[in-house]
Amino acid sequence: MSLEDAWLKGQASADCPRLLAEESGRLRLLSPSLELLHDYGAVGPVDCPIAYDFKRRMAFRYVCASGAQRGDFSQLRAFSIDRRESFSIKDLPPNQWALWLLEWVPGADDGGQLFGLVATDRPSDAQVVIEHRLFSYKPGAAAIRPRALCRDAYKPLALSRQRRELVFSGADGIYLLNLRGERNLTLPSECPATGFGAAFDPTGQARVILGGDGLHLWDLQTNQHRRLTRNGRLPVWALDGRSIFYRESSGDLFLYDLSKDRTRKVMSFGVQRHPEFWHARPVVLSPCGRFLAASLSEKVLRGVSRKISIDAKPEKVFVDSHMLVVLDLTQRTYWMRPGHANHLRWTA
């Protein structure tokens, strides 16, 4: 692992919160030093983020069967941080699942609700039609409340509870939607952003950073855009809105400074063979903005295959090496452990 000279390898800070991580298809609670505290079990193959209620210290995720031998089930499930237990809060039909978007929205009192995207498999004649809709669900209610979604919106990229808006990729590019699923704005077609990640400005300003074919700043008031970097995906704003963390591959992390229009590498694996994005995920900042968690991956040469390739040369065999890293952005220290996390969520 290669970091800037100013970074030092150290121990977990006493102020660092615990971390929820989906590793190898299982949801796990990790200590500040990244040691395993509790394994909540398998969550299934559907790609769904982890929602979190800070007041009740409760996590939520969609869970389904991971194999035919386990039977078929589909449910929204809660995971208690303090009691180290999980339980179903809503069983869904087997032809329905939540994916790509799940957030806990606090209520005015101690309550709140889940907000996300639900997919429904609707057989039609000789074909299968999968319908995507937004939904909200208050734990204890009899049913989820589906919300309309414009038909050409495909995949959610970002949600702003502050602005009550979403960014989606769609048939005609990238859209800004309201919470009723209506399209309010479309990114101009000449912008080359390809929708590999997005993030709203955390300060509440009407702008979004888009990833894919570089970073692009989208002004929601003027509907104008500006390219910031040549490369970059999966952007995440620093909490002060002055800089943006992003990835150029599965094995690195960069920081773009808006005021200085300058990019610097934060960390990377020293030698990357065949850089790719297969394992790249957005970094996750703690609510206080001090700690950052990221999964990095590199390809390591394991050996040479005994099988001869078409050009009569031995074929090199590579394996993926994964590392989960936490940075203390204040103390400029880091610590890490082997493993890859598909989704991460700080518990405080």
HUJOWO-V804280 format. One record per residue. N is the residue number from 1. RES is the residue in one letter. D_LAST is the distance of its C-alpha to the last C-alpha in Angstrom with 1 decimal. Layout:
# HUJOWO-V804280
n = [N N]
res = [RES RES]
d_last = [D_LAST D_LAST]
This chain:
# HUJOWO-V804280
n = [1 2 3 4 5 6 7 8 9 10 11 12 13 14 15 16 17 18 19 20 21 22 23 24 25 26 27 28 29 30 31 32 33 34 35 36 37 38 39 40 41 42 43 44 45 46 47 48 49 50 51 52 53 54 55 56 57 58 59 60 61 62 63 64 65 66 67 68 69 70 71 72 73 74 75 76 77 78 79 80 81 82 83 84 85 86 87 88 89 90 91 92 93 94 95 96 97 98 99 100 101 102 103 104 105 106 107 108 109 110 111 112 113 114 115 116 117 118 119 120 121 122 123 124 125 126 127 128 129 130 131 132 133 134 135 136 137 138 139 140 141 142 143 144 145 146 147 148 149 150 151 152 153 154 155 156 157 158 159 160 161 162 163 164 165 166 167 168 169 170 171 172 173 174 175 176 177 178 179 180 181 182 183 184 185 186 187 188 189 190 191 192 193 194 195 196 197 198 199 200 201 202 203 204 205 206 207 208 209 210 211 212 213 214 215 216 217 218 219 220 221 222 223 224 225 226 227 228 229 230 231 232 233 234 235 236 237 238 239 240 241 242 243 244 245 246 247 248 249 250 251 252 253 254 255 256 257 258 259 260 261 262 263 264 265 266 267 268 269 270 271 272 273 274 275 276 277 278 279 280 281 282 283 284 285 286 287 288 289 290 291 292 293 294 295 296 297 298 299 300 301 302 303 304 305 306 307 308 309 310 311 312 313 314 315 316 317 318 319 320 321 322 323 324 325 326 327 328 329 330 331 332 333 334 335 336 337 338 339 340 341 342 343 344 345 346 347 348]
res = [M S L E D A W L K G Q A S A D C P R L L A E E S G R L R L L S P S L E L L H D Y G A V G P V D C P I A Y D F K R R M A F R Y V C A S G A Q R G D F S Q L R A F S I D R R E S F S I K D L P P N Q W A L W L L E W V P G A D D G G Q L F G L V A T D R P S D A Q V V I E H R L F S Y K P G A A A I R P R A L C R D A Y K P L A L S R Q R R E L V F S G A D G I Y L L N L R G E R N L T L P S E C P A T G F G A A F D P T G Q A R V I L G G D G L H L W D L Q T N Q H R R L T R N G R L P V W A L D G R S I F Y R E S S G D L F L Y D L S K D R T R K V M S F G V Q R H P E F W H A R P V V L S P C G R F L A A S L S E K V L R G V S R K I S I D A K P E K V F V D S H M L V V L D L T Q R T Y W M R P G H A N H L R W T A]
d_last = [27.4 28.4 26.3 27.5 29.4 26.9 24.2 24.3 23.2 21.3 19.0 15.2 14.0 13.0 10.1 8.7 5.7 7.3 8.6 10.5 13.9 17.2 19.8 23.5 23.0 20.7 17.1 15.6 12.6 12.7 12.1 11.2 14.9 15.0 17.0 17.2 15.7 16.8 18.7 18.6 21.7 23.3 22.1 25.3 26.6 25.5 23.2 20.3 16.7 13.7 12.5 9.4 9.5 6.6 9.5 11.0 8.3 10.8 11.4 14.8 17.3 21.1 23.0 26.7 29.4 29.6 33.3 36.4 36.7 33.6 34.9 33.6 30.6 28.2 25.2 21.8 19.8 16.7 14.7 13.4 10.7 12.4 16.0 15.9 18.1 18.7 21.2 22.9 22.3 25.1 27.9 29.2 32.8 33.4 34.3 31.0 27.6 24.4 23.7 22.4 20.3 17.8 15.3 13.9 15.5 14.7 18.0 19.6 19.3 16.8 17.8 17.2 18.5 18.2 20.0 21.4 24.6 27.0 30.1 33.2 36.1 39.3 42.5 45.3 48.8 48.7 45.4 41.7 39.8 36.0 34.7 31.3 30.0 26.8 25.6 23.4 22.9 21.9 21.3 24.5 26.7 29.8 29.3 27.2 28.4 29.6 29.9 32.5 31.9 34.7 36.6 36.4 32.6 31.5 28.0 24.8 23.5 20.9 19.7 19.2 18.1 19.2 22.6 22.8 24.3 24.2 25.8 27.9 30.4 33.7 37.4 38.2 35.4 32.0 31.4 29.4 29.0 28.1 26.2 29.7 30.1 32.8 33.5 33.4 34.0 35.0 34.5 38.1 39.6 40.6 37.0 36.6 32.9 32.6 29.3 27.3 24.0 23.2 20.6 21.0 21.0 17.6 19.8 21.6 24.8 26.9 26.6 25.2 25.2 26.9 27.3 30.3 33.5 31.6 29.1 30.4 29.4 30.2 31.1 30.7 33.1 36.0 35.2 35.9 34.3 34.4 34.0 31.9 32.2 34.7 32.2 28.6 26.4 22.8 21.9 18.4 18.4 17.0 15.2 18.4 20.6 22.9 22.4 21.7 20.6 22.8 24.7 28.5 28.4 26.4 26.9 25.7 23.3 24.8 23.8 26.0 26.5 27.7 29.5 31.4 31.9 31.2 29.4 28.5 27.4 24.1 24.7 26.9 29.0 32.2 34.6 33.8 36.5 36.7 33.4 31.9 28.9 28.9 25.7 24.0 20.6 18.5 16.1 12.4 10.7 7.2 6.7 8.5 11.0 11.6 10.9 12.7 13.4 16.8 19.5 23.0 26.3 29.8 33.2 35.0 38.7 39.4 43.2 46.1 47.0 50.4 51.0 52.8 51.6 53.9 54.9 55.8 53.1 50.7 47.2 44.2 41.4 37.8 34.6 31.0 28.9 25.1 22.4 18.6 17.7 14.8 15.8 14.9 16.3 17.0 18.7 20.2 19.6 18.7 18.7 19.3 20.6 23.1 22.2 21.4 18.4 19.4 16.0 12.5 9.1 5.7 3.8 0.0]
